[in-house]
């Protein structure tokens, strides 16, 4: 596949699944170096840690919140 020029058909070739003809429509320009993979892993870990810290903080401020419900027409002294 890497040897077939873009926009052309390959010669027929056989694999364990049968005969194939390959047409290369285009090539991806992805950076698959070790450094790129490490950066991607660091981004995933950073996002995961951020989400965990956010949930902890939200839980904490909810626990510390004081909510008083005052309905019109109710006697506050009876409560």
C-alpha positions as MATLAB code, in Angstrom:
seq = 'XXXXXXXXXXXXXXXXXXXXXXXXXXXXXXXXXXXXXXXXXXXXXXXXXXXXXXXXXXXXXXXXXXXXXXXXXXXXXXX';
ca = [
       0.000    0.000    0.000;
       2.816    2.434    0.809;
       4.430    1.813   -2.582;
       1.286    2.472   -4.648;
       1.249    6.048   -5.980;
      -1.716    8.215   -5.083;
      -4.583    7.991   -7.562;
      -3.489    4.668   -9.086;
      -4.507    1.027   -8.781;
      -2.153   -1.605   -7.439;
      -1.479   -4.924   -9.069;
      -3.748   -7.705   -7.796;
      -2.394   -9.349   -4.641;
      -3.505  -12.280   -2.519;
      -3.974  -12.348    1.252;
      -5.450  -14.897    3.612;
      -8.857  -13.371    2.804;
      -8.584  -13.663   -0.981;
      -7.506  -11.519   -3.922;
      -7.492   -7.725   -3.713;
      -6.892   -4.645   -5.836;
      -5.981   -1.444   -4.033;
      -6.710    2.122   -5.161;
      -4.970    4.883   -3.225;
      -7.282    7.891   -3.094;
      -5.170    9.946   -0.718;
      -2.777    9.785    2.181;
      -3.279   10.960    5.736;
      -0.799   13.363    7.195;
      -0.820   12.228   10.808;
       2.054   12.574   13.184;
       2.553    9.119   14.695;
       5.903    9.805   16.301;
       6.587    8.815   19.862;
       6.532   12.447   20.928;
       3.076   12.980   19.392;
       1.703    9.864   21.081;
       3.144   10.961   24.429;
       1.596   14.418   24.011;
      -1.762   12.854   23.191;
      -1.540   10.621   26.278;
      -0.654   13.613   28.456;
      -3.655   15.521   27.090;
      -5.988   12.622   27.886;
      -4.601   12.312   31.424;
      -4.785   16.073   31.987;
      -8.410   16.184   30.836;
      -9.299   13.228   33.042;
      -7.675   14.854   36.091;
      -9.428   18.152   35.324;
     -12.810   16.405   35.183;
     -12.136   14.618   38.494;
     -11.122   17.873   40.215;
     -14.148   19.681   38.787;
     -16.522   17.014   40.105;
     -14.827   17.140   43.537;
     -15.139   20.927   43.650;
     -18.802   20.851   42.566;
     -19.577   18.230   45.224;
     -17.823   20.360   47.844;
     -19.699   23.567   47.034;
     -22.993   21.673   46.966;
     -22.260   20.218   50.399;
     -21.443   23.684   51.751;
     -24.496   25.343   50.220;
     -27.306   26.419   52.515;
     -30.744   26.609   50.953;
     -33.730   28.071   52.765;
     -37.101   27.791   51.073;
     -39.593   30.506   51.962;
     -43.072   29.944   50.596;
     -45.524   32.827   50.579;
     -48.407   32.462   53.015;
     -46.689   30.044   55.425;
     -46.107   30.878   59.054;
     -42.366   31.002   59.727;
     -42.888   30.695   63.520;
     -44.613   27.316   63.132;
     -41.507   25.758   61.707;
];
